[in-house]
Amino acid sequence: MSEPAEVFPVGHFITEELEARGWTITELATRMGVYGDAVAAVISGEPLPDDWPEKLSRVLGTSADVWRGLERLWQGRKGLTGETGPGDACNLGPGRQGYSGPKP
């Protein structure tokens, strides 16, 4: 049996992107065209607004699908367990909760 993979909220990854670029929350918010308080809320664990994957993609040079997938995985994990802290375990193997890949 495989070990569960850790699942983190999208805000965790946004924080990593800010640190890697040396940006502040305000700088990211300005580049995205949103309020700094909104960025801070997502970093703190609020759900990712529907239009943000495209904004993050444009500003960070990533795929919007990456951000959608991270949010879907995090929200799915929260729904399955009620856990809300960063680093929650999520077993992603076939036939297990949280697995969204092809059926074995």
C-alpha positions as CSV (number, residue, x, y, z in Angstrom):
1,M,0.0,0.0,0.0
2,S,1.4,3.4,-1.0
3,E,1.9,6.3,1.4
4,P,-0.6,9.1,1.1
5,A,0.6,12.2,-0.7
6,E,0.4,15.5,1.1
7,V,-2.1,18.0,-0.2
8,F,-1.7,21.7,0.4
9,P,-4.0,24.7,-0.2
10,V,-3.4,26.9,-3.2
11,G,-2.2,29.7,-1.0
12,H,0.8,27.5,-0.1
13,F,1.9,27.5,-3.7
14,I,1.2,31.2,-4.2
15,T,3.4,31.9,-1.2
16,E,6.2,29.8,-2.8
17,E,5.8,31.7,-6.1
18,L,6.0,35.0,-4.2
19,E,9.2,34.0,-2.4
20,A,10.8,32.6,-5.5
21,R,10.2,36.0,-7.3
22,G,10.9,38.2,-4.3
23,W,7.4,39.7,-4.7
24,T,5.1,41.0,-2.0
25,I,1.4,40.3,-1.8
26,T,0.7,43.8,-3.0
27,E,3.0,43.3,-6.1
28,L,1.2,40.1,-7.0
29,A,-2.2,41.7,-6.5
30,T,-1.3,44.7,-8.6
31,R,-0.1,42.5,-11.5
32,M,-3.3,40.4,-11.2
33,G,-5.6,43.4,-11.0
34,V,-7.1,42.3,-7.6
35,Y,-7.0,43.6,-4.1
36,G,-4.1,42.7,-1.8
37,D,-6.6,41.6,0.8
38,A,-8.0,39.1,-1.6
39,V,-4.6,37.6,-2.2
40,A,-3.9,37.5,1.5
41,A,-7.3,35.7,2.0
42,V,-6.4,33.0,-0.5
43,I,-2.9,32.6,1.0
44,S,-4.7,32.1,4.4
45,G,-6.8,29.3,3.0
46,E,-9.9,30.9,1.4
47,P,-11.0,29.2,-1.9
48,L,-9.5,30.3,-5.1
49,P,-11.9,32.6,-7.0
50,D,-13.1,31.2,-10.3
51,D,-11.3,33.8,-12.4
52,W,-8.0,33.5,-10.7
53,P,-6.5,30.5,-12.5
54,E,-6.3,32.6,-15.7
55,K,-4.9,35.6,-13.8
56,L,-2.3,33.5,-12.0
57,S,-1.4,31.9,-15.3
58,R,-0.9,35.2,-17.0
59,V,1.1,36.8,-14.2
60,L,3.2,33.7,-13.2
61,G,3.7,32.1,-16.6
62,T,2.0,28.8,-15.5
63,S,-1.0,26.9,-16.8
64,A,-4.4,27.9,-15.6
65,D,-5.1,24.2,-15.4
66,V,-2.4,23.8,-12.8
67,W,-4.1,26.2,-10.5
68,R,-7.6,24.7,-11.1
69,G,-6.2,21.2,-10.4
70,L,-4.5,22.3,-7.2
71,E,-7.7,24.0,-6.0
72,R,-9.8,21.0,-7.0
73,L,-7.5,18.6,-5.2
74,W,-7.5,20.7,-2.0
75,Q,-11.2,21.3,-2.0
76,G,-11.8,17.6,-2.7
77,R,-9.6,16.6,0.2
78,K,-11.3,19.0,2.6
79,G,-14.7,17.6,1.5
80,L,-13.6,14.0,2.1
81,T,-12.1,14.5,5.5
82,G,-13.1,17.9,6.9
83,E,-9.3,18.5,7.4
84,T,-8.2,22.0,6.6
85,G,-4.6,22.3,7.6
86,P,-1.7,22.5,5.2
87,G,0.0,19.2,4.5
88,D,-3.1,17.0,4.9
89,A,-2.5,13.5,3.7
90,C,-4.3,12.3,0.6
91,N,-3.8,8.9,-0.8
92,L,-3.8,9.3,-4.6
93,G,-3.5,5.6,-5.6
94,P,-6.0,3.9,-7.9
95,G,-9.2,2.9,-6.0
96,R,-8.5,5.2,-3.1
97,Q,-10.2,8.4,-2.0
98,G,-8.9,11.5,-3.8
99,Y,-7.6,9.7,-6.9
100,S,-8.9,11.3,-10.0
101,G,-6.7,9.5,-12.6
102,P,-7.7,6.7,-15.0
103,K,-9.3,3.7,-13.5
104,P,-6.9,0.7,-13.2
